[in-house]
Amino acid sequence: MELPAAISQGKTEEEALANIKDAIQLVLDYLEEKAGTKKPGKKLVEVIV
């Protein structure tokens, strides 16, 4: 799955990885809110990156 909206950078590889994890989480939170997972037939699936 691609998340074109999840874009980040960092001065070091470690910083870049931490920043992209944050960016991915923000996109997933937005998509969850937009999808309305509280509706019948919808469920939240946690993905750990």
C-alpha positions in Angstrom: 0.0 0.0 0.0 1.3 3.4 -0.9 0.7 6.5 1.2 1.6 9.4 -1.1 0.7 11.9 1.6 3.2 10.4 4.0 6.4 12.4 3.2 9.2 13.1 5.6 13.0 13.6 5.9 15.7 13.8 8.6 19.3 14.7 9.2 20.1 11.1 10.0 18.7 7.7 8.9 17.3 7.3 12.4 15.6 10.7 12.4 14.2 10.1 9.0 12.7 6.8 10.0 11.2 8.3 13.2 9.8 11.2 11.1 8.2 8.9 8.5 6.6 6.7 11.2 5.0 9.9 12.6 3.9 11.0 9.1 2.4 7.5 8.4 0.5 7.6 11.7 -0.9 11.0 10.9 -2.1 9.8 7.5 -3.6 6.6 8.9 -5.4 8.6 11.7 -6.8 10.9 9.1 -8.0 8.0 6.9 -9.5 6.3 9.9 -11.5 9.4 10.8 -12.5 9.9 7.2 -13.7 6.3 6.9 -15.8 6.5 10.0 -14.7 3.2 11.5 -17.5 3.5 14.1 -20.0 2.7 11.3 -21.4 -0.9 11.1 -19.3 -3.2 9.0 -16.1 -1.2 9.6 -13.3 -2.2 11.8 -10.0 -0.8 12.8 -6.9 -2.8 12.1 -3.6 -1.7 13.8 -0.5 -1.8 11.6 2.9 -1.5 13.4 5.6 -0.1 11.2 
